[in-house]
């Protein structure tokens, strides 16, 4: 059986496999950047005021100051600041020549003579200096970054109206299982509804990816093999749910072998979610996920997502944090990496929730994170620090 650590190393060793396209900035959210973003100017491009206030020479801060003008943001000053002079200045406006200090309006008073006096002689300078944020030709965003809202703002500020990104793969999603019916059908005795395909599709959507749902098929080797042959000719990634284990009717590994796919692994060393197949042939990739809904969700978050990001050239590290466990947690050691649905409560503490195994999808309704349990750990005590991944 593969271990989770071994699987992680295999993912790191995968070679990116993608082509690029250019999209508009407004269509780049959650896409994977495939160019370094360089600054085309200093930012700020000039010394600017960080406050509404009065610009003056710091050496004159104790004196009564003659006001020369009002400098609006986006306008340049008309006058240089001389001895015992100031100009009223708005936030973001360029600081006038010779000024090296801006004191806040609320730290000032206007005298009967019309002159201005600073009331806080220990005022900060309140100036954002030229190139303080970044300098001309500095790399602002590195190739491989996943474009989120902060990156959108930086791209716009750097003058990029179009960006080069990874082209999304064509993905086919196939559900298997003779015990399944589609969600709109009330299942007869001995059958259940298919929840996996909708769940996996939603997880893909969070990555800004979409899949063609091919359909739900029974556990028939010849039928599934024929469907796989057709789909693999037209899609880059094929995702199966169900049929990935070692039962008499779990055909996915055999189908992949019969179509000359190279199988990287068939077990993950994760609980829940041990049976999973990942395979490749040329530039086609296949994921055979568990038919149990919690297992398939865990497999997607811990394995499928990082694989896809790796193939698409993304610099991806799963967001995981340390938090304090509130109750005691215990399990039997089985050599597998454990994943437990938990709640991070309003105090920032981790609470274990009732969980009855890999088919207990309802437990995830109440969970907002997964707790990681290393292979060699059998228990955590109240107050222990644990790694959790928000979901």
N, C-alpha and C positions, 0 to 999 in steps of 0.2 A: 504493500500500500504506500502510495506517495504521501509525504508529509506536506503540510501547508508551507513550511519554509522552503522545501524543494520546489514547490509550485511557484512561489514568489520569485525564486532565482530563475526559473525557466521563463517567466514573464519578462523579467529584466533582460534576458538574453534574446528575446524576440526582436527582429529587425522591423523598423517602420515600413509600412507598405501602403502608400497613398499617392494620389495625384492632387494637384492644387487647382483652385479657381480664385478669381477675384470677385469680391462682393462689395456692395456699398456699406458704408459704416453703419447705417441704420439696419442692415440685415446681418450684421456680424456678431450679434449677441450669442454667447455660448458656443461660438465656433473656435477652431484651433488655429491660432496665428502661425503663419509660415514665412514670416519675414521679421527681422529685427526692426524695431521702430526707433528712428533717430530724431533727435530734436533739431528742428530747422532754425532755431533761434534760442537765445538765452531766455530764461523764464525766472523772475520777471525780466522783461527786456530793458528795464530802467529801474532806478531806485524809486519805489512807490510808497505812499503812505498806507499804513495798516489801520489807520483810525481817521475819523472825522476830527479835525483839530487845527492846530496852528503850527506851521513850519517856521523854524527859526534857527539861529546859531546857538548851540548849547552854551557857549560862553556868555550869552546874553540872557539866559533863562531867568535870572533874578531881577531883570530890569523891566521897565515899562516899554512895551513894543508898539511901534507904529505899524498898522496893518496896511499892506500895499494893495492886495487884491484877493479875490476868491477864486481858487483853482478847482474847477469841476473835473470829475473823472472823465478821461478821454480828451481833455484839453491841456495844452502846455502853458506854463507860466509865462507871463510877459516880463516880469522883473526878476533880477537877481536879489537875493537877500543880503542886505548890508547890516551894519552895526545897529543894534536895537531896532530891528525891523522883523516883521513876520508876514506871512500870507496865510489866510484861511484856506484849508485844503480838505478835500473830500477823500474818503477811502478809495484807494486804487489809483489816485491821481499821481502823476510824476512829481517827485519832490523838486522844488526849485533850486537853482544853482546856489551854492554856498550854504544851504540849509543842511544841518546834520542831526536835526531833532524835530519830532512832532509831538506836541503835548495835546491831550484830549480836550475837546470843547468843555466837558464837564469838570475839567481841572483848570478852568480859566474864568476870568471875570473881565468885564468891560468897564473901564474907568469913565468918569464923567468927561474926561478929556477926549474920549474915543479910543484911547490906547488900550492895549491888551496886556493883562498880567497873568502869568502862570501861577497857580496856587499850589502846585506840587513840584517842589524843586528837586525831588528825587525821581522825577518821571522817567519812564523808559524812553528809548529813542523812537520806538513805534515806526520803524522803517523796514520794509522788505527790500533787501538789496539786490541789485542786478545779478542774475544767474544764481540766486540763492536756492531756488528749487531745482533747476538743472541748467546745464550749459549747452551751447551749440554743439551738435554732433554727438552728444551723450546718448547712449542706448537707454531708452525709456521703458520699453517692453521687449522682452526677449522672445525670439522665435520659439514656438512650442507652448506659449502661454494660452490658457483658455480665457477667451475674452468675456469678462463680466462687466458690470456697470462701471467700476472704477477705471477699467481699461478703456471703455468707450469714451469716458470723459478725457482721458489723457490723449487718446487718438485724435479726438476732435481738437483739443488744444494744440496738438502738434501739426495740425493741418492735413490730416489723412481723411479724405472723403471716401476712399476705397482701400481695401486691404486684401492681401493674399492669405487664403485659409485652406485647410484640408477639405477636399471634396467629400461629402458624406458618402459612406458606402451604401450600396443597395442591400437591404436586409430582408430576408424572408423568415417568417415565424410560423412554425408548424407545431400543432399540438397532437399528441398521441395518447391513446389509452382507450381500450374497448369499454371501460367502465364510465366513460365521460359522456356528457351531453352538453350542448351549448347553453349559455346562461338563460336564454329565453324559454328553455324547455324545463318543465318540472320533471326531475329524474324519477324513473320507476325504481322499485326496490332493487337494491344491489348496485345502483349507479349514483354518481354525483355530478355536480355541475363543473364545467371547465373554468377555473379561475386563473390559471397560470398565464394564458395568453394575454389577457387584459392586464394582468399585473406586470408582465415583462414589457409589454408595449408602453405602459406608463413609465417604467424605469428608463426605457430608451428615450422617451419624450423629454425627460429631465436632462438628458444629455444633448437635446436638440437633434435627436435622430428619430427617424420613423421607420416602420417595418410594414411590409406587405403580409397581411395575415392570409396564409395559404389555405388553412382550414384545420379541422379536427378529423383525425383518421384513427381507425381501430388498429389493434396490434396484429398486423398482417405484413410479414416480411416482404413479399413480392409487391404488394401495393405501396408500401412505404419506400421501397427501393426505387420503384418507378417514379414516384413523386419526387424523391430526392434527385434522381437523374435529371428530371425536367427543371427543377428549381435551381440546381447548381450550375446550369448553363447560363442562367440569366441574373443571378444574384452573387454578390461578393461574400456576404455572411449568411449562413443558414443557422437558425436557432431552433432546436427541437426542445420541447418540454415533454418529459416522460420517456420511458424506454431506455434509460441510461444505466440501469443497474445490472444485476446478474441473473434475473429471473428467466423463466422459460420463454416469456414473451417480451423481453427487453432486447429489441433488435438493433438499436442505433449503432453500437460499436461494430456489430457484424456488417451492417449496411455500409458503414464508412470503410471498413476493410475491403469489402467487395468492390468498392469504387476506387480503390488504390489511394485512399487518403492516409497520410501519415498521422498516426495517433500519438499525441504528446503525453497524455495521461488519461486514465479512466477513473481514478479516485483522487480526492483532494486532501484528505486528512483533516477535514472540517466536520464538526458536528453542530448543528445538522447540515447536511449537504455533501456527504462523502462521495456518492456516485455522481460523477460528471465526466463527460468526455470532451476533450478539445483536440481538433484535428485540422490538418491543412493539406491542400493539394494545389500546387502552383500559387496563385493569388486568391484562392478560395479558402474560406475558413468556416469551420462548423463547430457549434457549441451544442453538446447534448446535455441538457439540464435535467435535474430531478423532476419527477412528476408531483412530488410533495410541495405545496405552495410555499411554506416557510423555507424549505431547503433551496428552492429555485430563487427565492428573493435573496437569500444569503449568498448563494453562488454568484448571482449577478453583481451584488454590491462588492464582494470581496475578490472576485475573479474576472467576471466578464467585463465589467466596467474598466478595470485597469488594463486588461488585454486590448480592448478597443482603443482606449486612449494611447496605449503604446503603439499600436499599429498605425494610428493616425498622427503620430509624431508629437503627441502632447507631453508636456512636463507635468505629470500628474502625481500627486501624493494625496492619499485619502486623508480627509480631515478627521483627526482623532485627538482626543484630549484626555488628560488625567483628571479623575474626579474621585471623591471619597464615597466609598460604599457604606450605606447605612445599616443594612441587615447583614447577617452571616450568610455565606454562600458555600455550599458543599456539593461535590459531585464525585463519582468514581473515576479514577485515572484510567483512561483508555488510549492514551497516546495520541489523541486527536485535539486539534485546536478548537476550543469551544466558542460558540457565539450564542449569547443569551439576550433576549429582548428585555429591555429595562426602561425605567422612567428616570430622567434627570429632573428632580422636583424643583420647586421654586426656590429652595435653599441651595441648589446646586449639588445636592446629594443624589447618589444613585440608589434607586429602589428596584429590587427584583420583583417581577410580576409573575403570576401563575402561568406556567407554560407546560403543555402536555405533549410536546413532541413536534415533529416536522410537518404534521398536517394541521396543527393548531393555528390556523391563519388568524382567527379572531383575536389571539393574544397580541398581534401586532397593531391592532386598532388602538390599544392603550399605550403601546411603547413609543418612545421618541428617540431611542438610541439602541445600539447593539453594544453589549459588553464583551470584550475579548478575554478569553481564558486560555493562557498558554498551555501547550501540550503537557507540560510537567507539573501543572498546578491542579490540586484537587479541591482546595478550599481558599476562600478569602474570609478574613475576619472583619467584624464590624470596625470601620475606621480605616481599613486598608485603601490604598490608592490603586485604582484600576483604570485601564484604558477603555474609553467608550467612543463610539462613532455615531453622531447624530444621524437620524434617518428622516 
